Amino acid sequence: YLLNSTDIQRRIERSPRLREILKAAKWKRSEVIQQVYLLLLSRYPTPEETAVAEKYYQTEGLGFKPATDDLVWTLINSKEFLYRH
């Protein structure tokens, strides 16, 4: 269900909390990454996690919002998220 649910995808794409994060962070990658980690894992990302996410945001042809949605999907499917929730 968490890996490829259209319901989860729709919830991520339409999330008011995610929109608030994007607006408050003024679409700055590092700030969005931190806020998404805080929202989903209740902690800041490590420097290594930040670097990986930053690099992913720079993928050619990938927009900012889709990259953010992908980050959310990734964290939701992490063992840490499943353990916490």
Buried (B, 14 or more C-beta within 10 A) or exposed (E): EEEEEEEBEEEBEEBEEBEEBBEEBEEEBEBBBBBBBEBBBEEEBEEEBBEBBEEBBEEEEEEEBEBBBBBBBBBBEEEEBEEEE
